Amino acid sequence: MTYYVNTSKSYLFKLSIPIFFSNIAIPLVGLVDTGLMGHLNNIKFLAAISIATSVITMIFWSFGFLRMGTVSLVSQSLGRKDYNEIILVFVRNVIIALFFGLIIIFFKDPIISIIEHFFKTSAETQSLINKYISIRILSAPAELLIYVLAGLYLGLQKTFVSSLMISIFCFGNAILSAILVINFGLEILGVAAGTVIAAYTAVIIFLIYSYFYLRKKLKISLTYKNIFNRKKLLMLFNINFDIFIRTILLTFSFLWVTYQSAKLGENYLAVNTLLMQFVMIASFFLDAYAFSTEAIVGFTIGKRTRKPFFEAVTNSFQLSIFSGLIISLIYLFAARHIINELTDLDYLRFLTFNYIVWIVIIPPIASICYQFDGIFIGASQTKEMRNGMILSVVLFIVSSEFLVNNFGNHGLWLSLLFFMIMRSITLNYYFNTILKKF
């Protein structure tokens, strides 16, 4: 397995292209599921799928550390040419993913009880939510394994393979859900079963592929002692726990936007829900550069090559900021037309138009903190990521309370922009800790 340090813009862009397309596939699945339920003869199906998928997605997304931790350790091992450690990192995280997947299934009833407590719905809607959760939760081991497999191939700089796996899962999910709902009339059970079947199908295919790929490229030498090395497991636990805390806080920050929007009134909640779609779409594109940067940074650190590290960091920032500016220009000229397509309510359209300026400003600024995330994940500096996120979220909450009270919805968007800037400032403060690795 021969690799060399390539930190050029063209190589970073090449690595990012497959990730762009797989990132686009993810929200499309949600749109398909929503569309399938939205065309049934009862609005309760749409309400149930909205609540149930939001909760499940938040639970699974909290385990994103499985991908990030795998990327950082695999890419650094690759840089050191410690090929056996690549196998061991992968196996350890597979075991962790299976363990937590089974724990999630075991906690099915408490999860349903929490939903019943926080979401006051009709008995019929709650029944539909319970049916969906009872089936969809069975996919937990497979969906967590997808994180690990994606991390492995991102770390090996094989972004096409990781993106192909995610695309097969996403499009397989959409196709199977459509067949089960439309052809077999399974309604909400159909979309849940479609996801479960697609997840296990993708995982089985790529676990088999990974076995033969790794056996061909690397010498597989696994022993109980090597896999459960106390020092390695402790390091893996610390990395994963730090990223878990950081991810929970990031999730909370976006829930806080929803909370503040609701306080302003239903109209502003609707406005911000529409505009946040633009922010999320931009992040899907810009995160592709961050994912590629994780692998390259980890590789340069493992190889202890300082100059290529700085080249990778510089080129990733330039590419990401430039792409953020392009997205801003597109939003500047196209946002009104897109909003007109998203809603037929004239008053909602006109109210939303007043806040378009924020989705134009945010992408290039947010691109900086996204890239810092990729750099710190690749370097395994997860403690600094955790600490930076804690400070950023606290300042975001405090500033949003003041700004919303004084400037209304503009104040909320200003506080979100401030949150993005604080994420960049805090990680920039910790940047020199990475240089100690060289």
Secondary structure, 3 states (H helix, E strand, C coil): CCCCCCCCHHHHHHHHHHHHHHHHHHHHHHHHHHHHHHCCCCHHHHHHHHHHHHHHHHHHHCCCHHHHHHHHHHHHHHHHCCHHHHHHHHHHHHHHHHHHHHHHHHCHHHHHHHHHHHCCCCHHHHHHHHHHHHHHHHHHHHHHHHHHHHHHHHHCCCHHHHHHHHHHHHHHHHHHHHHHHHHCCCHHHHHHHHHHHHHHHHHHHHHHHHHHHHHHHCCCCCCHHHHCCHHHHHHHHHHHHHHHHHHHHHHHHHHHHHHHHHHHCHHHHHHHHHHHHHHHHHHHHHHHHHHHHHHHHHHHHHHCCHHHHHHHHHHHHHHHHHHHHHHHHHHHHHHHHHHHHHCCCHHHHHHHHCCHHHHHHHHHHHHHHHHHHHHHHHCCCHHHHHHHHHHHHHHHHHHHHHHHHHHHHHHHHHHHHHHHHHHHHHHHHCHHHHHCCC
